[in-house]
Structure formats: C-alpha cells, structure tokens
C-alpha cells in the first residue's frame, strides 16, 4: 500500500489572500477522491492512503502527477512525504521527501534562497522553494513583483529600478531550466533555447516587464475566482460586472484572476511573460519536440514607449519574433498606431484678483484654451478602428504654472504628421497671444509596423494556423496602440503581436482567464511547430 503525507502552510495562504484554505484542501482532495482514503493528523497534515481493493496504484500515481503540477504544492507545501512498502503491510514504509528530492534533483525546482544570493532585492517574500510550474503559478508570482515604469524618468533605462527585480528573477528561472540567460545593466533579459533540428528561420518571443504607474501598479494583490459562475466579480473596493464588461459572460466555468481592485492586475504584460516562460519550461521538459533556435527576451519601459530603445537585435539573434502583448484570446495584430507624445509647460502671472485687470496671466486658462481646440470627436472615447485621436492624459498646476501632457495616435502616416502639425500650430498661436508663455516638447514614440511585417506574410499565417489548431478563432484587426514590436520591426526584427488573454488593461477592472493563458501557451507551441516544419 502507498500513502502520502501533505502539510500546507495555512498561515501563509491566509496572509497572501490569493486562495481560500478550505478550497485549497478541496482541490487536493478532489484529485485523490478515487484513489485514497483520507486521515487528518494531529500536526495539521493530511495522510492519503491508497485503497487496497481496487487498482489504486494507477489512480494514486495519476493523482500524484496532477498534484505535482498544482501551484498550491509549489507555493504553500511545507511537507510532502511519499511512503511505499510494496503492498506488504508487514514491511516498514520506505519514506521519501518529495520536496527534498525535487529541490536537489529536478531542473524544474529551485530554492528561492539561491535567487536571493544572486540578488537580495529580487525576492520580496522568503520561500523555501520555488517550483517553476504552470502558467497560473508563474503569473501569480510575477504580478506581485512591483514594476511600474515612469514617464518622469524617461531618459533613464530602466525608468524604475524595481523592474530589475523581475528581470533578475526571470533570468534565474531560465538558468534553472538549463538555458543560457543574462540581464543587461538596463534590465533587458536575453535567453534562447538551442535548436534541435534545422529550420529555415529562427523565431523569438518577447514580452515587457513593466506595468503602468497610473492607476497604481504597486502592491498588486491578485485574487483567483475559481469556476466563475456568472454575475458580478466582487473586489475589495467594488465589482467587475458583465453589464459593463459583457465578455465575462463567455468565461463561465473558468478561473478568473483580478487584482483586489486597488491596483491594476498587471496582465499587461506579465501574462505574456508567464506564457513565454511556461513555453520555455515545456520545451526544455520535452526535448522530443523539434524546433529551431528560439529567442526569449523581456524588455523594460514598454508602457512609456521606450521598450525597444536599447534592444540588441544582434544579441537576440533571430530572424523574426512575436510580442506576446495583446489582449483578447485570438488577437493577431500587425498594424499599429503611429504614436507621439507632447508636453506643454505654461508659465502664468499671478496677482490679487482685485488688481488683475490687464496683469494676470492664468496658466490654467491657457491650458483650457489649448484643450478646447482639440476636436471632441477625435478623442479615444469617440473613435474606433483606424480612427486617430488626440488624448490629454494629465493636467496639473495653478495660475502661475500649469502643465499638460498628451498623446497623438493615428494609423495613417500622413494623418499622423497632420495631427502633430496641428498641435504645434495651436501652441504657436497661443504663444503669439500670450507672449511666449508655453514651453513645448514633442517626440515620436513608435510607428505603424504593418509596412515591415506584411512582406513576411508567413508570420501571420503561422499564427493563424496555430490558433486554429488550438481551437481558437483568429481575430485580426489593427491595434489601437503600440507594442515593442512596432519599434523592433523598424530595427530589423519584423514582429507582429499576439494575444495574452487579458482584458481591460491599464485599469482597475483588469482580468484574465487562467484557461485562456493555457491556450496562449498552446498557441505559442503551435507557432514553434510551424517553423520547425517549414
């Protein structure tokens, strides 16, 4: 007879707040229900014993393999002991510490203390071990590492030091898989999986480390809503309702991950990071799968339009790549906006309002005059598809000083240039009226990469085929935004963008389906297979 003893760190489960303790045990019980009896022990552990009057060995072994993949075991198990006495109750049990075995022998396990030795700032919570496990487990870990980028520190890469922490973690995990990996001084992570067959092209997958800083991306507390049954998803500060987000109605029965409502979730783009890492682990674990060289890269500062600035295409060493930075399952995008951003720094003159006639220059009013001339019909909330827009993202200040930050977006290059010219003309006009009170800066962020990607149609065809093989309907449309791929394509690395499965990026109502993340990993594997064949 076989038996297994499992003990969970229930205090840590409660402290993390991601899972409910009772539900964790129920999930484990469910896997052993057909194979074992269950006995609670005084120390809080549970012993599962194989049922002797059936083919329990097979059932028990299958249950153990499923358990091996559970994020609960990776994250919260403090005791996992396997006993086997070859079905003879008279013999003493042979005891094996499964966690110790995996710590010392499996390339898919590693001690977090080892990461800490390499970079003490890389891990905020001490864990006895880390299982480089399934995509959900990875994602839940990654979103809890703070990585918001900052427009205010645009001239430095990375714009925030915290992005290096996640870069170090990913590099360590890639090395634990037996892969070559490095983090540059600017927080770019490069790795590759060596080819095990000849292919015409080498391909890569790229995602970005950073999240937006507004709404806050600091202190993310993910919540897992198991087997979503429909209706509102309750957060600590409100709810996500299918009335406002009808796509939720298509996700009944799936596991939905959200933040607690006080921050963004960070699925943009830590879902892409987790999916690429899960693909890497799968390929390393299945050397029988044929593939060419596969590049892996993670970039900083994508959210401020700077992710590709210092990307080393030669070091990456691939002919083509895909950014995994889209949203809805099935998205394939190769046509992006052209993007620019601008800043107005307005200097006013303040004086007592009773004496203001002919003397006061109100910087707030000048800002309002500028904003008023931007067409109301050409804002993000009034446009769709390929329609461009002006977007004032921030205004702050008072009478003596006011600053305005905005962006310009358009798919059409001619219209993009016209919009830039219009903004500059309005600033020049107001400077003529108010005597040069506005300091103005504008810079391009990225360009529409369709012209670079379309000559390489196999990039789109292979992504479509991979999705169809995974049972996913391809959704091809122009993205109303940009990705690192926009810039990388013009740097000699044609790079369309594919889905992560996330929704409502950059907002407090962001969510993602665990099952859709699994599908994305399947799609990435399909793309790998397509290039191995052709």
Secondary structure, DSSP 4 states (H G I P E B T S, - for coil): -EEEEEEE-HHHHHHH-SS-HHHHHHHHHHHHTTTEEEEE-TTS-EEEEE-TTTTHHHHHHHHHHHHHT-HHHHHHEEEEEEEE-TT-TTSPPEEEEHHHHHHHH-TTEE-HHHHHHH-TTS-SS--S-EE---HHHHHHHHTTS--B--GGGTTSSSSSTTHHHHHHHHHHHHHHTT-EEEE-TT--EEEEEPPSS--S--EEEEEE--B-SSS--SS---EEETT--SSPEEETTEEE-TTT-GGGGGGTTS-EEE--SSS---HHHHHHHHHHHHHHHHHHH-TTS----EEEEEES-GGGT-TTTT--HHHH--SEEEEE---STTEEE----EEEEEEEEEE-B---GGG-TTT-B-HHHHHHHHHHHS-GGGSGGG--TT--EEEEEEEEE-SSEEEEEEEEEESSHHHHHHHHHHHHHHHHHHHHHHTS-EEEEEEEEE--THHHHTT-THHHHHHHHHHHHTT---EE---SS--HHHHHHHTT--EEEE--SEESTTSTT-EEEHHHHHHHHHHHHHHHHHHHH-
